[in-house]
């Protein structure tokens, strides 16, 4: 398993403290800066590797930043600390964004990102809990993350402990029936410590979600399963922080985060081909220049 970057881990703790103690607008501005750094890292990482799912990485980045800096209780130096909050990236094909975030937080050194998708690298195309600190469970076979997260939240309730569980799902992934079985179970057991965040970018591999298998009034579907629904702009850090940290009503919470696939790079935004297209070296430089503004 990769070793923590102690300097970055210490800086992460200070940044988290500063963000959570400052006024909301200042916190949101700092999260935006951190998310931009992650986006730039993702573009370099995928451009170097020649593989990845860059569109979804860029749409989920603001969600990851808000979770790790504004909501989660985790310690990069102790990734298996029993009292940590659990975080599951169910849309595991967007591992590059998760790895960039974990490296930024100090779970491992950013230099490791240069090995992404290389033979024998710990940083596979889908996250592996045995290789990467900060990864709670292997994901990528879509429809598995919410069931695992539901099990985590149920375990916490049975043990009477206070840690929470957060899980990020893709919207196309919600076409998998296992999610709705887990949603029904979570509501039945009153798992108020469980938060699901849907990266609602409305695109999946090959087409729009509504053309493939329409999700329709997504909030109403979750409500019908007994969940509290909070719908926000998934690129608005202030809105995300309020949704992630808001008071509970005894039910599991789902945050429907409306996002843009390829967010931050003009020629990638809302374009289905960037689900797994890889930028050329020239496109990498153009994207990085746009994100430097």
C-alpha positions as CSV (number, residue, x, y, z in Angstrom):
1,X,0.0,0.0,0.0
2,X,1.1,3.5,-0.7
3,X,2.6,5.5,2.2
4,X,1.1,8.9,3.4
5,X,2.8,12.2,2.5
6,X,3.3,13.5,6.0
7,X,3.9,17.1,4.9
8,X,0.8,17.3,2.8
9,X,-1.2,15.5,5.5
10,X,-0.3,18.1,8.0
11,X,-1.2,20.9,5.5
12,X,-4.5,19.1,4.8
13,X,-5.5,19.2,8.5
14,X,-4.7,22.9,8.7
15,X,-6.7,23.6,5.5
16,X,-9.7,21.7,6.7
17,X,-9.6,23.6,10.0
18,X,-9.4,26.9,8.2
19,X,-12.2,26.1,5.8
20,X,-14.6,24.9,8.5
21,X,-13.9,27.8,10.8
22,X,-14.1,30.7,8.3
23,X,-17.1,32.3,6.8
24,X,-18.9,30.3,4.1
25,X,-18.0,32.6,1.2
26,X,-14.3,32.4,2.0
27,X,-14.5,28.7,2.4
28,X,-16.3,28.3,-1.0
29,X,-13.6,30.4,-2.7
30,X,-10.8,28.2,-1.2
31,X,-12.6,25.0,-2.2
32,X,-12.9,26.4,-5.7
33,X,-9.1,26.9,-5.8
34,X,-8.5,23.4,-4.5
35,X,-10.9,21.9,-7.0
36,X,-9.1,23.7,-9.9
37,X,-5.8,22.2,-8.8
38,X,-7.4,18.8,-8.8
39,X,-8.8,19.4,-12.3
40,X,-5.4,20.4,-13.6
41,X,-3.9,17.2,-12.0
42,X,-6.5,15.0,-13.6
43,X,-5.8,16.5,-17.1
44,X,-2.1,15.9,-16.7
45,X,-2.6,12.4,-15.3
46,X,-5.0,11.2,-18.0
47,X,-3.0,13.0,-20.8
48,X,0.2,11.2,-19.6
49,X,-1.4,7.8,-19.2
50,X,-3.4,7.9,-22.5
51,X,-6.4,6.4,-20.7
52,X,-9.1,7.5,-18.3
53,X,-12.6,9.0,-18.0
54,X,-11.9,12.6,-18.0
55,X,-15.4,14.0,-18.5
56,X,-16.8,12.4,-15.4
57,X,-13.6,13.2,-13.5
58,X,-14.1,16.9,-14.1
59,X,-17.8,16.8,-13.3
60,X,-17.3,15.1,-9.9
61,X,-14.3,17.2,-8.8
62,X,-16.2,19.9,-6.9
63,X,-18.1,17.2,-5.1
64,X,-14.9,15.5,-4.0
65,X,-13.4,18.8,-2.8
66,X,-16.5,19.7,-0.8
67,X,-16.6,16.2,0.8
68,X,-12.9,15.9,1.7
69,X,-12.3,19.5,2.9
70,X,-15.8,20.5,4.1
71,X,-17.6,17.4,5.4
72,X,-15.5,14.3,6.0
73,X,-13.7,13.4,9.2
74,X,-10.6,11.5,7.9
75,X,-6.9,11.3,8.7
76,X,-4.5,10.7,5.8
77,X,-1.9,9.5,8.2
78,X,-4.3,6.9,9.6
79,X,-6.4,5.8,6.7
80,X,-7.9,2.9,8.7
81,X,-8.7,4.9,11.9
82,X,-11.8,3.2,13.2
83,X,-13.6,6.5,13.9
84,X,-13.2,7.9,10.4
85,X,-16.1,8.7,8.1
86,X,-16.4,6.3,5.2
87,X,-16.3,7.6,1.7
88,X,-17.2,5.5,-1.3
89,X,-16.7,6.6,-5.0
90,X,-19.3,4.3,-6.6
91,X,-18.5,5.7,-10.1
92,X,-15.1,4.1,-9.8
93,X,-14.2,4.7,-13.4
94,X,-13.5,8.3,-12.3
95,X,-10.6,7.1,-10.2
96,X,-8.3,9.8,-11.6
97,X,-10.2,12.5,-9.8
98,X,-10.3,10.5,-6.6
99,X,-6.6,9.8,-6.7
100,X,-5.8,13.5,-7.4
101,X,-7.9,14.5,-4.4
102,X,-6.3,11.8,-2.1
103,X,-2.8,12.9,-3.2
104,X,-3.7,16.5,-2.5
105,X,-4.9,15.6,1.0
106,X,-1.7,13.6,1.7
107,X,-2.9,10.0,1.6
108,X,0.1,9.4,-0.7
109,X,2.6,11.5,-2.6
110,X,1.4,13.4,-5.7
111,X,4.4,11.9,-7.7
112,X,2.5,8.6,-7.6
113,X,0.0,10.0,-10.0
114,X,2.6,9.7,-12.7
115,X,2.2,5.9,-12.5
116,X,-1.6,6.0,-13.2
117,X,-2.6,3.0,-15.3
118,X,1.0,1.9,-15.7
119,X,1.9,-1.9,-15.3
120,X,2.0,-2.9,-11.6
121,X,0.9,0.6,-10.4
122,X,-1.3,0.8,-7.3
123,X,-3.3,3.4,-9.2
124,X,-5.5,1.2,-11.4
125,X,-8.2,2.5,-13.6
126,X,-10.6,1.6,-10.8
127,X,-9.8,2.2,-7.1
128,X,-8.5,-0.8,-5.1
129,X,-8.8,-0.7,-1.3
130,X,-5.8,-3.0,-0.8
131,X,-3.5,-0.8,-2.7
132,X,-4.6,2.8,-2.2
133,X,-5.1,4.4,1.3
134,X,-8.3,6.4,1.5
135,X,-10.2,3.9,-0.7
136,X,-12.8,2.1,1.3
137,X,-14.0,-0.4,-1.2
138,X,-13.2,-1.5,-4.8
139,X,-15.6,0.1,-7.2
140,X,-16.2,0.4,-10.9
141,X,-18.7,-2.4,-11.4
142,X,-21.5,0.1,-11.3
143,X,-24.4,-0.3,-8.8
144,X,-22.2,-1.7,-6.0
145,X,-21.2,1.5,-4.2
146,X,-24.6,2.3,-2.6
147,X,-25.2,-1.2,-1.4
148,X,-21.7,-1.2,0.3
149,X,-22.3,2.2,1.7
150,X,-25.7,1.1,3.1
151,X,-24.0,-1.8,4.8
152,X,-21.4,0.6,6.3
153,X,-24.1,2.9,7.6
154,X,-26.1,-0.1,9.0
155,X,-23.0,-1.4,10.8
156,X,-22.5,2.0,12.4
157,X,-26.0,2.1,13.6
158,X,-25.8,-1.4,15.0
159,X,-22.6,-0.6,16.8
160,X,-23.9,2.7,18.1
161,X,-21.0,4.7,16.7
162,X,-21.1,8.2,15.3
163,X,-19.1,8.0,12.0
164,X,-20.9,8.8,8.8
165,X,-20.9,7.3,5.3
166,X,-20.8,9.2,2.1
167,X,-21.2,7.7,-1.4
168,X,-20.9,9.3,-4.8
169,X,-22.9,7.8,-7.7
170,X,-23.1,8.6,-11.4
171,X,-26.5,9.3,-12.7
172,X,-26.2,6.7,-15.5
173,X,-25.3,4.3,-12.8
174,X,-28.8,4.7,-11.3
175,X,-30.1,2.5,-14.1
176,X,-28.7,-0.4,-12.1
177,X,-31.4,-2.0,-10.0
178,X,-29.1,-2.8,-7.1
179,X,-29.1,0.9,-6.2
180,X,-32.8,0.9,-5.6
181,X,-32.7,-2.2,-3.5
182,X,-30.1,-0.5,-1.3
183,X,-32.1,2.7,-1.3
184,X,-35.2,0.9,0.0
185,X,-33.1,-0.9,2.7
186,X,-31.5,2.3,3.8
187,X,-34.8,4.0,4.3
188,X,-36.3,1.0,6.0
189,X,-33.5,1.0,8.6
190,X,-33.6,4.7,9.1
191,X,-29.9,5.2,8.2
192,X,-29.7,8.9,8.9
193,X,-25.9,8.8,8.9
194,X,-25.9,7.9,5.2
195,X,-25.4,10.5,2.5
196,X,-25.6,9.7,-1.2
197,X,-24.4,12.3,-3.8
198,X,-25.5,11.9,-7.4
199,X,-23.2,13.4,-10.0
200,X,-26.1,14.4,-12.2
201,X,-24.2,15.4,-15.4
202,X,-26.9,13.8,-17.6
203,X,-24.4,12.0,-19.9
204,X,-23.1,8.4,-19.8
205,X,-21.0,6.3,-22.2
206,X,-22.4,6.8,-25.7
207,X,-25.5,9.0,-25.0
208,X,-27.5,11.1,-22.7
209,X,-29.0,9.4,-19.7
210,X,-32.5,10.3,-20.8
211,X,-32.0,8.7,-24.2
212,X,-30.6,5.5,-22.7
213,X,-33.0,4.8,-19.9
214,X,-34.7,8.0,-18.6
215,X,-34.3,8.9,-15.0
216,X,-37.0,11.5,-15.2
217,X,-38.0,13.3,-12.0
218,X,-35.1,11.9,-10.1
219,X,-35.8,13.7,-6.8
220,X,-39.3,12.3,-6.7
221,X,-38.0,8.8,-7.2
222,X,-35.7,9.1,-4.2
223,X,-38.5,10.7,-2.1
224,X,-40.7,7.7,-3.0
225,X,-38.1,5.5,-1.4
226,X,-38.2,7.5,1.8
227,X,-35.1,9.6,1.4
228,X,-34.6,13.3,2.1
229,X,-33.7,15.0,-1.1
230,X,-31.5,18.1,-1.5
231,X,-30.9,19.3,-5.0
232,X,-28.1,21.7,-5.7
233,X,-25.7,23.1,-8.3
234,X,-22.9,20.5,-8.1
235,X,-20.3,23.2,-8.9
236,X,-21.4,25.6,-6.2
237,X,-19.3,24.8,-3.2
238,X,-21.4,26.8,-0.8
239,X,-24.5,24.9,-1.8
240,X,-22.7,21.6,-1.6
241,X,-21.4,22.4,1.9
242,X,-24.9,23.3,3.1
243,X,-26.3,20.1,1.6
244,X,-23.6,17.8,3.0
245,X,-23.6,19.3,6.5
246,X,-27.3,20.2,6.9
247,X,-29.4,19.0,9.8
248,X,-30.9,15.5,9.7
249,X,-34.5,14.3,9.9
250,X,-33.9,10.6,10.8
251,X,-33.7,9.6,7.1
252,X,-30.9,9.0,4.7
253,X,-30.1,12.0,2.6
254,X,-29.5,12.2,-1.2
255,X,-27.8,15.2,-2.7
256,X,-28.7,15.5,-6.4
257,X,-25.7,17.6,-7.6
258,X,-26.5,19.0,-11.1
259,X,-23.1,19.1,-12.9
260,X,-21.6,19.5,-16.3
261,X,-19.5,16.7,-17.8
262,X,-16.1,18.0,-18.6
263,X,-16.6,21.0,-16.3
264,X,-13.9,23.7,-16.6
265,X,-12.7,22.9,-20.1
266,X,-14.7,24.6,-22.9
267,X,-14.2,22.0,-25.6
268,X,-15.1,19.1,-23.2
269,X,-18.2,20.5,-21.5
270,X,-21.4,18.6,-22.0
271,X,-19.9,16.5,-24.8
272,X,-20.6,12.8,-24.7
273,X,-17.4,11.8,-26.4
274,X,-15.4,13.0,-23.5
275,X,-16.7,10.2,-21.3
276,X,-13.5,8.4,-22.1
277,X,-11.8,10.3,-24.9
278,X,-8.2,11.2,-24.1
279,X,-6.8,14.7,-24.8
280,X,-3.9,15.1,-27.2
281,X,-0.8,16.9,-25.9
282,X,-2.0,20.1,-27.5
283,X,-5.5,19.7,-25.9
284,X,-3.8,19.1,-22.6
285,X,-2.0,22.4,-22.8
286,X,-5.2,24.2,-24.0
287,X,-7.2,22.8,-21.1
288,X,-4.5,23.7,-18.5
289,X,-4.4,27.2,-19.9
290,X,-8.1,27.6,-19.5
291,X,-8.0,26.4,-15.9
292,X,-5.2,28.8,-15.1
293,X,-7.4,31.8,-15.7
